[in-house]
Amino acid sequence: MARAGLGNGWDCAFANDFDPAKAATYKANWGDDHLLVADVNSVTGADLPGQADLVWASFPCQDLSLAGNARGLGTEQAQTRSGAFWAFWRVMIDLKRRSQAPSLIVLENVYGVLTANGGRDFATIARALAIEGYRFGAVVIDAVHFVPQSRPRVFIVAVRGDLSVPVGLTTPHAVKAWHPPAMAAAIARLAEVDQECWVWLAPPKPTARPVDLASLIDEVPDGVSWHTPEETARLIGMMGTASLAKLAALKTAKTVAVGTIYKRTRPDASGKRVQRAELRSDQIAGCLRTPGGGSSRQIVVLVKGDAVRTRLLSAREAARLMGLPDSYKLPTRYNDAYHVAGDGLVVPVVRYLAETIIEPILNANEQDIFSVAAE
């Protein structure tokens, strides 16, 4: 999805994942002449051809997200799943040793990367970048500006030290739209030497979101079926007071209304933990997740007057919520396709980041980059 977002102006020289379904999906859409299906721990700098303008990495978030266990990166000696960062970073160090350090590195992860382990994980990433001679900044971008899905993500953009960052892309202080209090606090906790490598990136504000949730939902979905009346009634029975009030409001709409549900475990009045069906009715889907992240699959609610229908979100609808066109090839198995979508990147967010930060930095340094490559 990073490749889809970057667009046709980019050439991909190397791609890596060890998940068979994701690798098969990538191959179906982009080919596999540059794809290495292997654990990142086995990858070395020698596997990557030449010197790249950009290296993009998204490492597992299960130990960082609120839906996961919030255990963090771990150390190089005792790694969690999110500790795959260290394996990736060893490849970056190897590239530098080979005089192939990329111009830019983008690291994408959940909001929890700012606060995991009391901010120590973010500080560790910052230290790693600074040691290898990169200046870096970060922005939090919520996909809701581009698609009808609430999905805030942190994008760390690192610029090789010999390259400049155009003045128009930076600001002398935090900007609320891109740098929430958790980020400002994370920067304040950095060692002074690492703070000196920090830049406050400030891209222009995105334009209004062009599509609504209802436009992405199919009356006759592929791969899933509408629930029976009994199954829908059971879901409604799992709703708390707040969700029931939202459902009642949807019933008063003059047109067909769409909402979404996630099943979550919540304490009841006695303190006992029970499963609840929590309805979102603001025409924005909840953040797509995978069952492996500790959360359930999202459910669609279609309301027309007193008539209420429910079903699982289809894999194609999930892909649309990630900004993928219907021409994008998905795995045939529902769970695989849903996992590919829920674990991925929102395509228009990547394009926005490319247009407003990545490409302007590369364009401003084009002559310097060419000179380095020529040497």
LUMTITOR-874710 format. One record per residue (C-alpha): residue number from 1; residue in three letters; x, y, z. Coordinates in Angstrom, 2 decimals, padded with zeros to 5 digits, m for minus. Each point is the difference from the previous one (the first is absolute). Layout:
N
<i->NUM&aa->ALA&px->X&py->Y&pz->Z>
...
END
This chain:
375
<i->1&aa->MET&px->000.00&py->000.00&pz->000.00>
<i->2&aa->ALA&px->002.98&py->002.31&pz->000.47>
<i->3&aa->ARG&px->000.84&py->m000.68&pz->m003.63>
<i->4&aa->ALA&px->m003.57&py->000.73&pz->m001.08>
<i->5&aa->GLY&px->000.11&py->003.29&pz->001.89>
<i->6&aa->LEU&px->003.38&py->001.10&pz->m001.33>
<i->7&aa->GLY&px->m001.33&py->m000.45&pz->m003.52>
<i->8&aa->ASN&px->001.32&py->m000.55&pz->m003.50>
<i->9&aa->GLY&px->002.75&py->002.59&pz->000.33>
<i->10&aa->TRP&px->001.91&py->m002.37&pz->002.25>
<i->11&aa->ASP&px->001.91&py->m003.20&pz->m000.84>
<i->12&aa->CYS&px->000.12&py->m002.69&pz->002.66>
<i->13&aa->ALA&px->003.39&py->m001.71&pz->000.13>
<i->14&aa->PHE&px->m000.60&py->m002.29&pz->002.99>
<i->15&aa->ALA&px->m002.92&py->m001.24&pz->002.10>
<i->16&aa->ASN&px->m000.08&py->m002.34&pz->002.97>
<i->17&aa->ASP&px->m002.59&py->m001.78&pz->002.13>
<i->18&aa->PHE&px->m000.12&py->m003.44&pz->001.55>
<i->19&aa->ASP&px->m003.80&py->m000.41&pz->000.05>
<i->20&aa->PRO&px->m001.03&py->m002.34&pz->m002.87>
<i->21&aa->ALA&px->m003.40&py->001.63&pz->m000.58>
<i->22&aa->LYS&px->001.47&py->003.50&pz->m000.11>
<i->23&aa->ALA&px->002.82&py->m001.12&pz->m002.26>
<i->24&aa->ALA&px->m002.48&py->m001.69&pz->m002.37>
<i->25&aa->THR&px->m002.11&py->003.16&pz->m000.06>
<i->26&aa->TYR&px->003.03&py->002.13&pz->m000.77>
<i->27&aa->LYS&px->001.05&py->m002.37&pz->m002.80>
<i->28&aa->ALA&px->m003.51&py->000.04&pz->m001.50>
<i->29&aa->ASN&px->000.01&py->003.78&pz->m000.19>
<i->30&aa->TRP&px->003.66&py->000.92&pz->m000.60>
<i->31&aa->GLY&px->001.93&py->m003.09&pz->m001.04>
<i->32&aa->ASP&px->002.75&py->m001.72&pz->001.97>
<i->33&aa->ASP&px->003.25&py->000.69&pz->m001.85>
<i->34&aa->HIS&px->001.06&py->002.24&pz->002.90>
<i->35&aa->LEU&px->m001.91&py->m001.74&pz->002.82>
<i->36&aa->LEU&px->001.79&py->m001.93&pz->002.73>
<i->37&aa->VAL&px->m002.34&py->m002.16&pz->002.07>
<i->38&aa->ALA&px->002.01&py->m000.55&pz->003.17>
<i->39&aa->ASP&px->000.29&py->001.02&pz->003.62>
<i->40&aa->VAL&px->001.61&py->003.44&pz->000.20>
<i->41&aa->ASN&px->002.52&py->m001.50&pz->002.43>
<i->42&aa->SER&px->001.52&py->m001.83&pz->m002.98>
<i->43&aa->VAL&px->000.23&py->003.10&pz->m002.22>
<i->44&aa->THR&px->003.34&py->001.77&pz->m000.47>
<i->45&aa->GLY&px->001.10&py->003.11&pz->m001.84>
<i->46&aa->ALA&px->001.28&py->m002.21&pz->m002.81>
<i->47&aa->ASP&px->m003.61&py->m000.94&pz->m000.80>
<i->48&aa->LEU&px->m000.86&py->003.59&pz->m000.87>
<i->49&aa->PRO&px->001.19&py->001.24&pz->m003.41>
<i->50&aa->GLY&px->001.66&py->003.40&pz->m000.30>
<i->51&aa->GLN&px->m000.77&py->003.10&pz->002.03>
<i->52&aa->ALA&px->m003.65&py->000.86&pz->000.51>
<i->53&aa->ASP&px->m001.65&py->003.40&pz->000.21>
<i->54&aa->LEU&px->m002.40&py->m001.42&pz->002.57>
<i->55&aa->VAL&px->m000.26&py->m002.99&pz->002.31>
<i->56&aa->TRP&px->m003.45&py->m000.50&pz->001.53>
<i->57&aa->ALA&px->m000.56&py->m002.27&pz->002.98>
<i->58&aa->SER&px->m003.07&py->m000.89&pz->002.03>
<i->59&aa->PHE&px->000.81&py->m002.31&pz->002.87>
<i->60&aa->PRO&px->m002.51&py->m002.10&pz->001.99>
<i->61&aa->CYS&px->m002.12&py->002.07&pz->002.35>
<i->62&aa->GLN&px->m001.50&py->m002.69&pz->002.25>
<i->63&aa->ASP&px->002.19&py->000.97&pz->002.93>
<i->64&aa->LEU&px->m000.57&py->003.73&pz->m000.49>
<i->65&aa->SER&px->m003.71&py->000.45&pz->m000.76>
<i->66&aa->LEU&px->m002.80&py->000.40&pz->002.52>
<i->67&aa->ALA&px->m001.55&py->m003.15&pz->m001.50>
<i->68&aa->GLY&px->003.15&py->m001.99&pz->000.70>
<i->69&aa->ASN&px->002.11&py->m000.63&pz->003.07>
<i->70&aa->ALA&px->001.90&py->003.33&pz->000.07>
<i->71&aa->ARG&px->003.30&py->m001.73&pz->000.77>
<i->72&aa->GLY&px->002.08&py->002.08&pz->m002.37>
<i->73&aa->LEU&px->003.09&py->m000.58&pz->m002.10>
<i->74&aa->GLY&px->002.00&py->m002.00&pz->002.49>
<i->75&aa->THR&px->003.78&py->000.02&pz->m000.34>
<i->76&aa->GLU&px->002.27&py->m001.41&pz->m002.65>
<i->77&aa->GLN&px->000.57&py->m002.99&pz->002.30>
<i->78&aa->ALA&px->m003.63&py->m000.58&pz->001.03>
<i->79&aa->GLN&px->m002.25&py->000.99&pz->m002.89>
<i->80&aa->THR&px->m003.78&py->000.15&pz->m000.12>
<i->81&aa->ARG&px->m001.80&py->m000.23&pz->m003.36>
<i->82&aa->SER&px->000.35&py->003.76&pz->m000.34>
<i->83&aa->GLY&px->003.69&py->m000.63&pz->000.64>
<i->84&aa->ALA&px->000.19&py->m000.88&pz->m003.70>
<i->85&aa->PHE&px->001.10&py->003.63&pz->m000.17>
<i->86&aa->TRP&px->003.47&py->m001.08&pz->001.14>
<i->87&aa->ALA&px->000.33&py->m002.52&pz->m002.81>
<i->88&aa->PHE&px->m001.01&py->002.68&pz->m002.50>
<i->89&aa->TRP&px->002.39&py->002.51&pz->001.54>
<i->90&aa->ARG&px->002.94&py->m002.37&pz->m000.31>
<i->91&aa->VAL&px->m000.68&py->m000.02&pz->m003.75>
<i->92&aa->MET&px->000.11&py->003.82&pz->m000.03>
<i->93&aa->ILE&px->003.34&py->m000.05&pz->001.85>
<i->94&aa->ASP&px->001.30&py->m002.53&pz->m002.51>
<i->95&aa->LEU&px->m001.07&py->002.26&pz->m002.88>
<i->96&aa->LYS&px->001.89&py->002.90&pz->001.52>
<i->97&aa->ARG&px->003.11&py->m002.18&pz->000.33>
<i->98&aa->ARG&px->m000.35&py->m000.78&pz->m003.70>
<i->99&aa->SER&px->m000.35&py->003.73&pz->m000.85>
<i->100&aa->GLN&px->m003.63&py->m000.64&pz->m000.97>
<i->101&aa->ALA&px->m001.79&py->001.89&pz->002.78>
<i->102&aa->PRO&px->m003.41&py->001.09&pz->m001.34>
<i->103&aa->SER&px->m000.82&py->003.69&pz->m000.34>
<i->104&aa->LEU&px->m003.21&py->m000.37&pz->002.01>
<i->105&aa->ILE&px->m001.42&py->m002.57&pz->002.40>
<i->106&aa->VAL&px->m003.67&py->m000.03&pz->000.97>
<i->107&aa->LEU&px->m001.14&py->m002.01&pz->003.02>
<i->108&aa->GLU&px->m003.74&py->m000.48&pz->000.48>
<i->109&aa->ASN&px->m001.72&py->m001.26&pz->003.13>
<i->110&aa->VAL&px->m002.93&py->000.44&pz->002.35>
<i->111&aa->TYR&px->m000.46&py->002.96&pz->002.31>
<i->112&aa->GLY&px->001.23&py->m002.16&pz->002.89>
<i->113&aa->VAL&px->003.58&py->000.18&pz->m001.28>
<i->114&aa->LEU&px->000.16&py->003.47&pz->001.63>
<i->115&aa->THR&px->m000.86&py->m001.24&pz->003.47>
<i->116&aa->ALA&px->001.03&py->m003.69&pz->000.13>
<i->117&aa->ASN&px->002.25&py->m000.76&pz->002.97>
<i->118&aa->GLY&px->m000.38&py->003.52&pz->001.31>
<i->119&aa->GLY&px->001.31&py->001.46&pz->m003.26>
<i->120&aa->ARG&px->003.19&py->m002.06&pz->000.06>
<i->121&aa->ASP&px->m000.85&py->m001.78&pz->m003.26>
<i->122&aa->PHE&px->m000.33&py->003.24&pz->m001.92>
<i->123&aa->ALA&px->003.22&py->001.25&pz->001.59>
<i->124&aa->THR&px->001.74&py->m003.21&pz->m001.08>
<i->125&aa->ILE&px->m001.08&py->000.50&pz->m003.62>
<i->126&aa->ALA&px->001.16&py->003.62&pz->000.16>
<i->127&aa->ARG&px->003.38&py->m001.05&pz->001.40>
<i->128&aa->ALA&px->000.44&py->m002.58&pz->m002.76>
<i->129&aa->LEU&px->m000.76&py->002.57&pz->m002.70>
<i->130&aa->ALA&px->002.29&py->002.64&pz->001.52>
<i->131&aa->ILE&px->002.93&py->m002.39&pz->000.40>
<i->132&aa->GLU&px->m000.13&py->m000.85&pz->m003.70>
<i->133&aa->GLY&px->000.00&py->003.69&pz->m000.98>
<i->134&aa->TYR&px->m003.65&py->000.62&pz->m000.78>
<i->135&aa->ARG&px->m002.07&py->003.03&pz->000.91>
<i->136&aa->PHE&px->m003.61&py->m000.88&pz->000.60>
<i->137&aa->GLY&px->m003.48&py->001.27&pz->000.71>
<i->138&aa->ALA&px->m003.42&py->m001.58&pz->000.30>
<i->139&aa->VAL&px->m003.66&py->000.73&pz->m000.62>
<i->140&aa->VAL&px->m003.17&py->m001.68&pz->001.20>
<i->141&aa->ILE&px->m002.43&py->m000.34&pz->m002.90>
<i->142&aa->ASP&px->m003.53&py->m001.29&pz->000.46>
<i->143&aa->ALA&px->m001.33&py->m001.76&pz->m003.09>
<i->144&aa->VAL&px->m003.41&py->001.56&pz->000.69>
<i->145&aa->HIS&px->001.19&py->003.02&pz->m002.02>
<i->146&aa->PHE&px->000.11&py->m002.23&pz->m003.10>
<i->147&aa->VAL&px->m002.33&py->m002.97&pz->000.53>
<i->148&aa->PRO&px->m002.96&py->m000.64&pz->002.34>
<i->149&aa->GLN&px->002.12&py->m001.89&pz->002.53>
<i->150&aa->SER&px->001.46&py->001.19&pz->003.28>
<i->151&aa->ARG&px->003.62&py->m001.14&pz->m000.18>
<i->152&aa->PRO&px->002.68&py->002.24&pz->001.57>
<i->153&aa->ARG&px->003.55&py->m001.07&pz->m000.78>
<i->154&aa->VAL&px->003.45&py->001.36&pz->000.77>
<i->155&aa->PHE&px->002.32&py->000.59&pz->m002.95>
<i->156&aa->ILE&px->003.65&py->000.59&pz->000.87>
<i->157&aa->VAL&px->001.92&py->001.55&pz->m002.90>
<i->158&aa->ALA&px->003.80&py->m000.21&pz->000.22>
<i->159&aa->VAL&px->002.26&py->002.01&pz->m002.34>
<i->160&aa->ARG&px->003.62&py->m000.95&pz->m000.58>
<i->161&aa->GLY&px->002.24&py->002.56&pz->001.65>
<i->162&aa->ASP&px->001.64&py->001.29&pz->m003.18>
<i->163&aa->LEU&px->m003.36&py->001.02&pz->m001.47>
<i->164&aa->SER&px->m002.03&py->003.11&pz->000.77>
<i->165&aa->VAL&px->m003.62&py->000.33&pz->001.09>
<i->166&aa->PRO&px->m001.75&py->002.86&pz->m001.84>
<i->167&aa->VAL&px->m000.90&py->002.82&pz->002.38>
<i->168&aa->GLY&px->m003.62&py->m000.02&pz->m001.12>
<i->169&aa->LEU&px->m000.47&py->m003.53&pz->001.36>
<i->170&aa->THR&px->000.97&py->000.80&pz->003.57>
<i->171&aa->THR&px->m001.20&py->002.13&pz->002.88>
<i->172&aa->PRO&px->001.94&py->001.15&pz->003.10>
<i->173&aa->HIS&px->m002.45&py->m001.62&pz->002.39>
<i->174&aa->ALA&px->m002.67&py->m002.65&pz->000.28>
<i->175&aa->VAL&px->m003.18&py->000.47&pz->m002.02>
<i->176&aa->LYS&px->m003.12&py->m001.51&pz->001.56>
<i->177&aa->ALA&px->m001.31&py->m001.39&pz->m003.31>
<i->178&aa->TRP&px->003.08&py->m002.22&pz->m000.43>
<i->179&aa->HIS&px->001.69&py->m000.17&pz->003.40>
<i->180&aa->PRO&px->m002.41&py->m000.97&pz->002.79>
<i->181&aa->PRO&px->001.00&py->000.37&pz->003.68>
<i->182&aa->ALA&px->001.29&py->m003.58&pz->000.12>
<i->183&aa->MET&px->002.50&py->000.80&pz->m002.76>
<i->184&aa->ALA&px->001.12&py->003.24&pz->001.63>
<i->185&aa->ALA&px->000.52&py->m001.92&pz->003.23>
<i->186&aa->ALA&px->001.94&py->m002.71&pz->m001.84>
<i->187&aa->ILE&px->002.34&py->002.60&pz->m001.51>
<i->188&aa->ALA&px->000.50&py->001.70&pz->003.37>
<i->189&aa->ARG&px->001.18&py->m003.34&pz->001.42>
<i->190&aa->LEU&px->002.67&py->m000.49&pz->m002.66>
<i->191&aa->ALA&px->003.65&py->000.43&pz->000.90>
<i->192&aa->GLU&px->001.27&py->003.45&pz->m000.94>
<i->193&aa->VAL&px->002.28&py->m001.41&pz->m002.71>
<i->194&aa->ASP&px->m003.01&py->m001.69&pz->m001.63>
<i->195&aa->GLN&px->m002.19&py->003.08&pz->000.33>
<i->196&aa->GLU&px->002.59&py->001.83&pz->m002.10>
<i->197&aa->CYS&px->m000.83&py->m002.40&pz->m002.86>
<i->198&aa->TRP&px->m003.74&py->000.66&pz->000.28>
<i->199&aa->VAL&px->m001.95&py->002.18&pz->m002.45>
<i->200&aa->TRP&px->m003.66&py->000.99&pz->000.34>
<i->201&aa->LEU&px->m001.49&py->m001.03&pz->m003.34>
<i->202&aa->ALA&px->m003.12&py->001.96&pz->m000.95>
<i->203&aa->PRO&px->m001.68&py->m000.98&pz->m003.29>
<i->204&aa->PRO&px->m003.04&py->001.96&pz->m001.24>
<i->205&aa->LYS&px->m003.39&py->m001.07&pz->001.30>
<i->206&aa->PRO&px->m001.74&py->m002.64&pz->m002.13>
<i->207&aa->THR&px->m003.15&py->000.85&pz->m001.92>
<i->208&aa->ALA&px->m003.43&py->m001.27&pz->001.01>
<i->209&aa->ARG&px->m000.68&py->m003.74&pz->m000.10>
<i->210&aa->PRO&px->m001.63&py->m000.78&pz->m003.38>
<i->211&aa->VAL&px->m002.02&py->m003.16&pz->000.80>
<i->212&aa->ASP&px->m002.41&py->m001.10&pz->002.71>
<i->213&aa->LEU&px->m000.40&py->m003.39&pz->001.64>
<i->214&aa->ALA&px->m003.30&py->m000.89&pz->m001.66>
<i->215&aa->SER&px->001.53&py->000.34&pz->m003.46>
<i->216&aa->LEU&px->002.47&py->m002.81&pz->000.80>
<i->217&aa->ILE&px->m002.58&py->m002.51&pz->001.27>
<i->218&aa->ASP&px->m001.55&py->m002.56&pz->m002.36>
<i->219&aa->GLU&px->m003.64&py->m001.04&pz->000.13>
<i->220&aa->VAL&px->001.05&py->m003.41&pz->m001.33>
<i->221&aa->PRO&px->003.50&py->m000.57&pz->001.46>
<i->222&aa->ASP&px->002.52&py->m002.50&pz->m001.26>
<i->223&aa->GLY&px->001.22&py->m002.69&pz->002.39>
<i->224&aa->VAL&px->m002.29&py->000.80&pz->002.96>
<i->225&aa->SER&px->m003.74&py->m000.31&pz->000.63>
<i->226&aa->TRP&px->m002.49&py->002.11&pz->001.90>
<i->227&aa->HIS&px->m000.76&py->m001.38&pz->003.45>
<i->228&aa->THR&px->m003.28&py->m001.69&pz->000.78>
<i->229&aa->PRO&px->m002.53&py->002.09&pz->001.96>
<i->230&aa->GLU&px->000.86&py->m002.07&pz->003.05>
<i->231&aa->GLU&px->003.73&py->000.76&pz->m000.32>
<i->232&aa->THR&px->m000.72&py->003.71&pz->m000.41>
<i->233&aa->ALA&px->m002.29&py->m000.05&pz->003.03>
<i->234&aa->ARG&px->002.76&py->m001.68&pz->002.00>
<i->235&aa->LEU&px->002.43&py->002.77&pz->m000.96>
<i->236&aa->ILE&px->m002.49&py->002.69&pz->000.99>
<i->237&aa->GLY&px->m000.45&py->m001.83&pz->003.29>
<i->238&aa->MET&px->003.71&py->000.39&pz->000.63>
<i->239&aa->MET&px->m000.17&py->003.80&pz->m000.33>
<i->240&aa->GLY&px->000.32&py->002.29&pz->002.97>
<i->241&aa->THR&px->m002.07&py->003.13&pz->000.64>
<i->242&aa->ALA&px->002.17&py->002.29&pz->m002.13>
<i->243&aa->SER&px->m000.04&py->m002.31&pz->m003.04>
<i->244&aa->LEU&px->m003.74&py->m000.56&pz->000.27>
<i->245&aa->ALA&px->m000.52&py->003.76&pz->m000.03>
<i->246&aa->LYS&px->002.14&py->000.29&pz->m003.15>
<i->247&aa->LEU&px->m002.02&py->m002.78&pz->m001.64>
<i->248&aa->ALA&px->m003.25&py->001.78&pz->000.86>
<i->249&aa->ALA&px->001.34&py->003.18&pz->m001.60>
<i->250&aa->LEU&px->000.93&py->m001.88&pz->m003.19>
<i->251&aa->LYS&px->m003.56&py->m001.29&pz->m000.24>
<i->252&aa->THR&px->m001.29&py->003.57&pz->m000.26>
<i->253&aa->ALA&px->002.13&py->000.76&pz->m003.08>
<i->254&aa->LYS&px->m001.95&py->000.69&pz->m003.19>
<i->255&aa->THR&px->002.41&py->m002.05&pz->m002.09>
<i->256&aa->VAL&px->001.77&py->m003.32&pz->000.48>
<i->257&aa->ALA&px->002.53&py->000.49&pz->002.80>
<i->258&aa->VAL&px->003.26&py->m001.90&pz->000.45>
<i->259&aa->GLY&px->001.90&py->m000.69&pz->003.20>
<i->260&aa->THR&px->002.68&py->m002.40&pz->001.16>
<i->261&aa->ILE&px->000.45&py->m002.24&pz->003.03>
<i->262&aa->TYR&px->002.97&py->m001.44&pz->001.82>
<i->263&aa->LYS&px->m000.48&py->m002.58&pz->002.72>
<i->264&aa->ARG&px->001.95&py->000.96&pz->003.11>
<i->265&aa->THR&px->000.28&py->m001.30&pz->003.55>
<i->266&aa->ARG&px->m001.18&py->002.58&pz->002.54>
<i->267&aa->PRO&px->m000.81&py->m000.06&pz->003.74>
<i->268&aa->ASP&px->m003.71&py->000.04&pz->000.87>
<i->269&aa->ALA&px->m001.61&py->001.75&pz->002.98>
<i->270&aa->SER&px->001.24&py->m002.72&pz->002.35>
<i->271&aa->GLY&px->003.54&py->000.11&pz->m001.36>
<i->272&aa->LYS&px->m000.34&py->m003.28&pz->m001.88>
<i->273&aa->ARG&px->001.57&py->000.10&pz->m003.48>
<i->274&aa->VAL&px->m002.54&py->m000.68&pz->m002.74>
<i->275&aa->GLN&px->000.09&py->000.20&pz->m003.78>
<i->276&aa->ARG&px->m001.65&py->003.10&pz->m001.45>
<i->277&aa->ALA&px->m000.92&py->000.96&pz->m003.56>
<i->278&aa->GLU&px->001.13&py->003.62&pz->m000.29>
<i->279&aa->LEU&px->m001.67&py->001.94&pz->m002.81>
<i->280&aa->ARG&px->001.65&py->002.87&pz->m001.85>
<i->281&aa->SER&px->m002.55&py->002.17&pz->m001.81>
<i->282&aa->ASP&px->001.95&py->003.06&pz->m001.22>
<i->283&aa->GLN&px->000.42&py->m001.39&pz->m003.54>
<i->284&aa->ILE&px->003.63&py->m000.81&pz->000.73>
<i->285&aa->ALA&px->001.18&py->m003.59&pz->000.38>
<i->286&aa->GLY&px->002.02&py->m001.03&pz->003.00>
<i->287&aa->CYS&px->003.68&py->m000.73&pz->m000.50>
<i->288&aa->LEU&px->000.43&py->m003.22&pz->m001.97>
<i->289&aa->ARG&px->001.81&py->m002.61&pz->002.06>
<i->290&aa->THR&px->000.81&py->m003.68&pz->m000.22>
<i->291&aa->PRO&px->m001.07&py->m002.63&pz->002.55>
<i->292&aa->GLY&px->003.69&py->m000.56&pz->000.77>
<i->293&aa->GLY&px->000.15&py->003.55&pz->001.37>
<i->294&aa->GLY&px->m002.43&py->m000.85&pz->002.78>
<i->295&aa->SER&px->m003.18&py->001.31&pz->m001.65>
<i->296&aa->SER&px->m002.91&py->m001.38&pz->m001.98>
<i->297&aa->ARG&px->m000.91&py->000.55&pz->m003.62>
<i->298&aa->GLN&px->m002.16&py->003.00&pz->m000.80>
<i->299&aa->ILE&px->m003.74&py->m000.40&pz->m000.56>
<i->300&aa->VAL&px->m002.15&py->002.09&pz->m002.35>
<i->301&aa->VAL&px->m003.40&py->001.25&pz->001.18>
<i->302&aa->LEU&px->m002.55&py->001.08&pz->m002.61>
<i->303&aa->VAL&px->m003.06&py->001.84&pz->001.37>
<i->304&aa->LYS&px->m003.14&py->001.00&pz->m001.90>
<i->305&aa->GLY&px->m002.68&py->001.15&pz->002.37>
<i->306&aa->ASP&px->m000.60&py->m002.78&pz->002.50>
<i->307&aa->ALA&px->001.64&py->m002.58&pz->m002.26>
<i->308&aa->VAL&px->003.53&py->m000.86&pz->001.12>
<i->309&aa->ARG&px->002.38&py->m002.33&pz->m001.84>
<i->310&aa->THR&px->003.50&py->m001.02&pz->001.02>
<i->311&aa->ARG&px->002.93&py->m001.97&pz->m001.45>
<i->312&aa->LEU&px->003.76&py->m000.12&pz->m000.02>
<i->313&aa->LEU&px->001.83&py->002.65&pz->m001.98>
<i->314&aa->SER&px->001.04&py->m001.64&pz->m003.27>
<i->315&aa->ALA&px->003.65&py->m000.27&pz->m001.01>
<i->316&aa->ARG&px->m000.59&py->002.29&pz->m003.00>
<i->317&aa->GLU&px->m001.66&py->002.61&pz->002.22>
<i->318&aa->ALA&px->002.95&py->m000.21&pz->002.37>
<i->319&aa->ALA&px->002.33&py->000.59&pz->m002.94>
<i->320&aa->ARG&px->m002.05&py->003.03&pz->m001.03>
<i->321&aa->LEU&px->000.33&py->001.39&pz->003.52>
<i->322&aa->MET&px->003.77&py->m000.23&pz->m000.54>
<i->323&aa->GLY&px->m000.31&py->002.00&pz->m003.21>
<i->324&aa->LEU&px->000.66&py->m002.93&pz->m002.33>
<i->325&aa->PRO&px->m001.80&py->m000.09&pz->m003.36>
<i->326&aa->ASP&px->m002.31&py->m002.90&pz->m000.80>
<i->327&aa->SER&px->002.55&py->m001.09&pz->m002.61>
<i->328&aa->TYR&px->002.46&py->m000.86&pz->002.79>
<i->329&aa->LYS&px->000.25&py->m003.79&pz->000.24>
<i->330&aa->LEU&px->m000.76&py->m001.49&pz->003.41>
<i->331&aa->PRO&px->000.46&py->m003.53&pz->001.38>
<i->332&aa->THR&px->m002.97&py->m002.27&pz->m000.64>
<i->333&aa->ARG&px->m000.32&py->m001.08&pz->003.66>
<i->334&aa->TYR&px->m001.92&py->002.54&pz->002.07>
<i->335&aa->ASN&px->002.30&py->m000.13&pz->003.02>
<i->336&aa->ASP&px->003.10&py->000.48&pz->m002.14>
<i->337&aa->ALA&px->m001.52&py->002.92&pz->m001.92>
<i->338&aa->TYR&px->m001.28&py->001.66&pz->003.17>
<i->339&aa->HIS&px->003.39&py->m000.44&pz->001.63>
<i->340&aa->VAL&px->001.80&py->001.52&pz->m002.98>
<i->341&aa->ALA&px->m002.29&py->003.04&pz->000.13>
<i->342&aa->GLY&px->m000.10&py->000.42&pz->003.77>
<i->343&aa->ASP&px->003.76&py->m000.26&pz->000.34>
<i->344&aa->GLY&px->000.76&py->002.41&pz->m002.82>
<i->345&aa->LEU&px->000.46&py->003.68&pz->m000.82>
<i->346&aa->VAL&px->m002.67&py->002.42&pz->m001.15>
<i->347&aa->VAL&px->000.99&py->000.69&pz->m003.60>
<i->348&aa->PRO&px->m000.97&py->003.70&pz->m000.25>
<i->349&aa->VAL&px->001.84&py->000.71&pz->003.25>
<i->350&aa->VAL&px->003.20&py->m001.35&pz->m001.55>
<i->351&aa->ARG&px->m000.59&py->002.09&pz->m003.15>
<i->352&aa->TYR&px->m000.59&py->003.10&pz->002.13>
<i->353&aa->LEU&px->003.21&py->m000.59&pz->001.94>
<i->354&aa->ALA&px->001.87&py->m000.51&pz->m003.27>
<i->355&aa->GLU&px->m001.39&py->003.18&pz->m001.58>
<i->356&aa->THR&px->000.49&py->002.26&pz->003.01>
<i->357&aa->ILE&px->003.21&py->m001.27&pz->001.66>
<i->358&aa->ILE&px->001.87&py->m002.84&pz->m001.73>
<i->359&aa->GLU&px->000.10&py->001.24&pz->m003.59>
<i->360&aa->PRO&px->000.64&py->003.68&pz->000.90>
<i->361&aa->ILE&px->003.05&py->m001.04&pz->002.05>
<i->362&aa->LEU&px->001.34&py->m002.18&pz->m002.80>
<i->363&aa->ASN&px->m000.67&py->002.67&pz->m002.63>
<i->364&aa->ALA&px->001.78&py->002.65&pz->002.07>
<i->365&aa->ASN&px->003.06&py->m002.25&pz->000.24>
<i->366&aa->GLU&px->m000.12&py->m001.47&pz->m003.49>
<i->367&aa->GLN&px->003.40&py->001.33&pz->m001.10>
<i->368&aa->ASP&px->001.70&py->m001.10&pz->003.22>
<i->369&aa->ILE&px->m001.52&py->m003.48&pz->m000.21>
<i->370&aa->PHE&px->001.12&py->m000.32&pz->m003.63>
<i->371&aa->SER&px->003.53&py->001.03&pz->000.96>
<i->372&aa->VAL&px->000.17&py->m002.61&pz->002.76>
<i->373&aa->ALA&px->m001.31&py->m002.69&pz->m002.34>
<i->374&aa->ALA&px->002.54&py->000.99&pz->m002.67>
<i->375&aa->GLU&px->002.88&py->m000.28&pz->002.43>
END
